[in-house]
């Protein structure tokens, strides 16, 4: 279930990335960081299991920051 949620989050961010106007470069940069945060930690957890919790919390923290920014933006 967590994998499906991760894919849904990354897909949603990617959709918004392509819908943004060219003048919204700061928002697009945050989108890219959010996509990387959704992809990099799960892959890193396979290699660095001793920092699994830290990577997971970083991933969730970035997703919450992205959601908060989008909520404020609306």
LUMMARPA-786313 format. One record per residue: residue number from 1; x, y, z of N, C-alpha, C, O in turn. Coordinates in steps of 0.1 Angstrom, whole numbers, plus 5000, padded with zeros to 4 digits. Example, Ala and Ser with C-alpha at 12.3 -4.5 7.8 and 13.67 -1.06 7.14 Angstrom:
BEGIN
+-----+------+------+------+-------+-------+-------+------+------+------+------+------+------+
!   i ! n.c1 ! n.c2 ! n.c3 ! ca.c1 ! ca.c2 ! ca.c3 ! c.c1 ! c.c2 ! c.c3 ! o.c1 ! o.c2 ! o.c3 !
+-----+------+------+------+-------+-------+-------+------+------+------+------+------+------+
!   1 ! 5132 ! 4943 ! 5078 !  5123 !  4955 !  5078 ! 5132 ! 4967 ! 5078 ! 5142 ! 4967 ! 5085 !
!   2 ! 5128 ! 4978 ! 5071 !  5137 !  4989 !  5071 ! 5129 ! 5000 ! 5079 ! 5134 ! 5011 ! 5080 !
+-----+------+------+------+-------+-------+-------+------+------+------+------+------+------+
***
This chain:
BEGIN
+-----+------+------+------+-------+-------+-------+------+------+------+------+------+------+
!   i ! n.c1 ! n.c2 ! n.c3 ! ca.c1 ! ca.c2 ! ca.c3 ! c.c1 ! c.c2 ! c.c3 ! o.c1 ! o.c2 ! o.c3 !
+-----+------+------+------+-------+-------+-------+------+------+------+------+------+------+
!   1 ! 5008 ! 4988 ! 5000 !  5000 !  5000 !  5000 ! 5009 ! 5013 ! 5000 ! 5006 ! 5022 ! 4993 !
!   2 ! 5019 ! 5013 ! 5008 !  5028 !  5024 !  5008 ! 5034 ! 5027 ! 4995 ! 5036 ! 5039 ! 4991 !
!   3 ! 5038 ! 5017 ! 4987 !  5044 !  5019 !  4974 ! 5034 ! 5025 ! 4965 ! 5037 ! 5034 ! 4957 !
!   4 ! 5021 ! 5021 ! 4965 !  5011 !  5027 !  4957 ! 5009 ! 5042 ! 4960 ! 5007 ! 5050 ! 4952 !
!   5 ! 5009 ! 5045 ! 4973 !  5008 !  5059 !  4977 ! 5020 ! 5067 ! 4972 ! 5018 ! 5079 ! 4968 !
!   6 ! 5032 ! 5062 ! 4973 !  5044 !  5068 !  4968 ! 5043 ! 5071 ! 4953 ! 5047 ! 5082 ! 4949 !
!   7 ! 5039 ! 5061 ! 4946 !  5037 !  5063 !  4931 ! 5026 ! 5074 ! 4928 ! 5028 ! 5082 ! 4919 !
!   8 ! 5015 ! 5074 ! 4936 !  5005 !  5083 !  4934 ! 5010 ! 5097 ! 4937 ! 5006 ! 5107 ! 4929 !
!   9 ! 5017 ! 5099 ! 4947 !  5023 !  5112 !  4951 ! 5032 ! 5117 ! 4940 ! 5031 ! 5128 ! 4935 !
!  10 ! 5041 ! 5108 ! 4935 !  5051 !  5112 !  4925 ! 5044 ! 5116 ! 4912 ! 5047 ! 5125 ! 4905 !
!  11 ! 5034 ! 5108 ! 4908 !  5026 !  5110 !  4896 ! 5018 ! 5124 ! 4897 ! 5018 ! 5131 ! 4887 !
!  12 ! 5012 ! 5126 ! 4909 !  5005 !  5139 !  4910 ! 5014 ! 5151 ! 4909 ! 5011 ! 5161 ! 4903 !
!  13 ! 5026 ! 5150 ! 4915 !  5036 !  5161 !  4915 ! 5040 ! 5163 ! 4900 ! 5042 ! 5174 ! 4896 !
!  14 ! 5043 ! 5152 ! 4893 !  5047 !  5153 !  4879 ! 5036 ! 5159 ! 4870 ! 5039 ! 5167 ! 4862 !
!  15 ! 5024 ! 5156 ! 4873 !  5013 !  5162 !  4865 ! 5013 ! 5177 ! 4868 ! 5011 ! 5185 ! 4858 !
!  16 ! 5014 ! 5181 ! 4880 !  5014 !  5196 !  4883 ! 5026 ! 5202 ! 4877 ! 5025 ! 5214 ! 4873 !
!  17 ! 5038 ! 5195 ! 4877 !  5050 !  5201 !  4871 ! 5047 ! 5205 ! 4857 ! 5051 ! 5216 ! 4852 !
!  18 ! 5041 ! 5196 ! 4849 !  5038 !  5199 !  4835 ! 5027 ! 5209 ! 4833 ! 5026 ! 5214 ! 4822 !
!  19 ! 5018 ! 5211 ! 4842 !  5007 !  5220 !  4841 ! 5012 ! 5235 ! 4845 ! 5005 ! 5244 ! 4841 !
!  20 ! 5023 ! 5236 ! 4851 !  5027 !  5249 !  4856 ! 5032 ! 5258 ! 4844 ! 5036 ! 5252 ! 4834 !
!  21 ! 5030 ! 5271 ! 4845 !  5035 !  5280 !  4835 ! 5050 ! 5282 ! 4835 ! 5056 ! 5278 ! 4845 !
!  22 ! 5055 ! 5287 ! 4825 !  5070 !  5288 !  4824 ! 5075 ! 5298 ! 4834 ! 5087 ! 5297 ! 4838 !
!  23 ! 5067 ! 5308 ! 4839 !  5071 !  5317 !  4849 ! 5072 ! 5312 ! 4863 ! 5076 ! 5319 ! 4872 !
!  24 ! 5068 ! 5300 ! 4865 !  5067 !  5294 !  4879 ! 5079 ! 5285 ! 4881 ! 5078 ! 5274 ! 4885 !
!  25 ! 5091 ! 5291 ! 4879 !  5103 !  5282 !  4880 ! 5106 ! 5278 ! 4894 ! 5111 ! 5267 ! 4897 !
!  26 ! 5103 ! 5286 ! 4904 !  5105 !  5282 !  4918 ! 5096 ! 5270 ! 4922 ! 5100 ! 5261 ! 4928 !
!  27 ! 5083 ! 5271 ! 4917 !  5074 !  5260 !  4920 ! 5079 ! 5247 ! 4913 ! 5077 ! 5236 ! 4918 !
!  28 ! 5084 ! 5249 ! 4900 !  5088 !  5237 !  4893 ! 5101 ! 5231 ! 4900 ! 5102 ! 5219 ! 4900 !
!  29 ! 5109 ! 5239 ! 4905 !  5121 !  5234 !  4912 ! 5117 ! 5226 ! 4925 ! 5122 ! 5215 ! 4927 !
!  30 ! 5107 ! 5231 ! 4932 !  5102 !  5224 !  4944 ! 5095 ! 5211 ! 4939 ! 5096 ! 5201 ! 4946 !
!  31 ! 5089 ! 5211 ! 4928 !  5083 !  5198 !  4922 ! 5094 ! 5188 ! 4920 ! 5092 ! 5176 ! 4923 !
!  32 ! 5105 ! 5192 ! 4914 !  5116 !  5183 !  4911 ! 5122 ! 5177 ! 4923 ! 5124 ! 5165 ! 4924 !
!  33 ! 5123 ! 5186 ! 4933 !  5129 !  5181 !  4946 ! 5119 ! 5171 ! 4953 ! 5123 ! 5161 ! 4958 !
!  34 ! 5106 ! 5174 ! 4951 !  5096 !  5165 !  4957 ! 5096 ! 5151 ! 4950 ! 5095 ! 5141 ! 4957 !
!  35 ! 5098 ! 5151 ! 4937 !  5099 !  5139 !  4929 ! 5111 ! 5131 ! 4933 ! 5111 ! 5119 ! 4935 !
!  36 ! 5122 ! 5138 ! 4934 !  5135 !  5132 !  4939 ! 5134 ! 5126 ! 4953 ! 5139 ! 5115 ! 4956 !
!  37 ! 5127 ! 5134 ! 4961 !  5125 !  5129 !  4975 ! 5116 ! 5117 ! 4976 ! 5117 ! 5109 ! 4985 !
!  38 ! 5107 ! 5115 ! 4966 !  5098 !  5104 !  4965 ! 5105 ! 5091 ! 4959 ! 5102 ! 5080 ! 4962 !
!  39 ! 5116 ! 5094 ! 4951 !  5122 !  5083 !  4944 ! 5135 ! 5079 ! 4951 ! 5138 ! 5067 ! 4953 !
!  40 ! 5143 ! 5088 ! 4956 !  5157 !  5085 !  4961 ! 5157 ! 5078 ! 4974 ! 5163 ! 5067 ! 4975 !
!  41 ! 5149 ! 5082 ! 4984 !  5150 !  5075 !  4997 ! 5146 ! 5060 ! 4997 ! 5153 ! 5052 ! 5003 !
!  42 ! 5135 ! 5057 ! 4990 !  5132 !  5042 !  4989 ! 5143 ! 5034 ! 4983 ! 5145 ! 5023 ! 4988 !
!  43 ! 5149 ! 5039 ! 4973 !  5160 !  5032 !  4967 ! 5172 ! 5031 ! 4976 ! 5179 ! 5021 ! 4977 !
!  44 ! 5175 ! 5042 ! 4983 !  5186 !  5043 !  4992 ! 5184 ! 5034 ! 5004 ! 5194 ! 5029 ! 5009 !
!  45 ! 5172 ! 5032 ! 5008 !  5169 !  5023 !  5019 ! 5173 ! 5009 ! 5017 ! 5176 ! 5001 ! 5026 !
!  46 ! 5173 ! 5005 ! 5004 !  5178 !  4991 !  5001 ! 5193 ! 4990 ! 5003 ! 5198 ! 4979 ! 5007 !
!  47 ! 5200 ! 5001 ! 5002 !  5215 !  5000 !  5003 ! 5219 ! 5004 ! 5018 ! 5228 ! 4997 ! 5023 !
!  48 ! 5213 ! 5014 ! 5023 !  5217 !  5019 !  5036 ! 5206 ! 5017 ! 5046 ! 5199 ! 5026 ! 5050 !
!  49 ! 5205 ! 5004 ! 5050 !  5194 !  5001 !  5059 ! 5195 ! 5007 ! 5073 ! 5186 ! 5008 ! 5081 !
!  50 ! 5208 ! 5010 ! 5077 !  5210 !  5015 !  5090 ! 5205 ! 5030 ! 5092 ! 5203 ! 5034 ! 5103 !
!  51 ! 5202 ! 5037 ! 5081 !  5196 !  5050 !  5082 ! 5182 ! 5050 ! 5076 ! 5177 ! 5061 ! 5071 !
!  52 ! 5176 ! 5039 ! 5076 !  5162 !  5037 !  5070 ! 5153 ! 5048 ! 5076 ! 5145 ! 5054 ! 5068 !
!  53 ! 5152 ! 5049 ! 5089 !  5143 !  5058 !  5095 ! 5145 ! 5072 ! 5092 ! 5136 ! 5080 ! 5090 !
!  54 ! 5158 ! 5076 ! 5091 !  5161 !  5090 !  5088 ! 5157 ! 5093 ! 5074 ! 5151 ! 5104 ! 5071 !
!  55 ! 5160 ! 5084 ! 5064 !  5156 !  5086 !  5050 ! 5141 ! 5087 ! 5049 ! 5135 ! 5095 ! 5041 !
!  56 ! 5134 ! 5078 ! 5056 !  5119 !  5078 !  5055 ! 5113 ! 5091 ! 5061 ! 5104 ! 5096 ! 5055 !
!  57 ! 5118 ! 5096 ! 5072 !  5113 !  5108 !  5077 ! 5116 ! 5120 ! 5068 ! 5108 ! 5129 ! 5067 !
!  58 ! 5127 ! 5120 ! 5062 !  5130 !  5130 !  5052 ! 5121 ! 5130 ! 5040 ! 5117 ! 5141 ! 5036 !
!  59 ! 5118 ! 5118 ! 5036 !  5108 !  5117 !  5025 ! 5095 ! 5122 ! 5029 ! 5088 ! 5130 ! 5021 !
!  60 ! 5090 ! 5118 ! 5040 !  5077 !  5123 !  5045 ! 5077 ! 5138 ! 5047 ! 5067 ! 5145 ! 5044 !
!  61 ! 5088 ! 5143 ! 5053 !  5089 !  5157 !  5056 ! 5088 ! 5165 ! 5043 ! 5081 ! 5175 ! 5043 !
!  62 ! 5095 ! 5161 ! 5033 !  5094 !  5168 !  5020 ! 5080 ! 5168 ! 5014 ! 5076 ! 5177 ! 5008 !
!  63 ! 5074 ! 5156 ! 5015 !  5060 !  5155 !  5009 ! 5051 ! 5164 ! 5017 ! 5042 ! 5170 ! 5011 !
!  64 ! 5052 ! 5165 ! 5030 !  5043 !  5174 !  5038 ! 5046 ! 5189 ! 5034 ! 5037 ! 5197 ! 5034 !
!  65 ! 5059 ! 5192 ! 5032 !  5062 !  5206 !  5028 ! 5056 ! 5209 ! 5015 ! 5051 ! 5220 ! 5012 !
!  66 ! 5057 ! 5199 ! 5006 !  5051 !  5202 !  4992 ! 5036 ! 5203 ! 4993 ! 5030 ! 5213 ! 4987 !
!  67 ! 5029 ! 5195 ! 5001 !  5015 !  5196 !  5002 ! 5011 ! 5209 ! 5009 ! 5001 ! 5216 ! 5004 !
!  68 ! 5018 ! 5214 ! 5019 !  5016 !  5226 !  5026 ! 5017 ! 5238 ! 5016 ! 5009 ! 5247 ! 5016 !
!  69 ! 5028 ! 5238 ! 5008 !  5030 !  5248 !  4998 ! 5018 ! 5249 ! 4988 ! 5014 ! 5260 ! 4985 !
!  70 ! 5014 ! 5238 ! 4984 !  5003 !  5237 !  4974 ! 4990 ! 5242 ! 4981 ! 4982 ! 5249 ! 4974 !
!  71 ! 4988 ! 5239 ! 4993 !  4976 !  5243 !  5000 ! 4976 ! 5258 ! 5002 ! 4965 ! 5265 ! 5000 !
!  72 ! 4987 ! 5264 ! 5006 !  4988 !  5278 !  5008 ! 4987 ! 5285 ! 4994 ! 4980 ! 5296 ! 4994 !
!  73 ! 4992 ! 5280 ! 4984 !  4992 !  5285 !  4971 ! 4977 ! 5286 ! 4966 ! 4974 ! 5296 ! 4958 !
!  74 ! 4969 ! 5277 ! 4969 !  4955 !  5277 !  4965 ! 4947 ! 5287 ! 4973 ! 4935 ! 5288 ! 4971 !
+-----+------+------+------+-------+-------+-------+------+------+------+------+------+------+
***
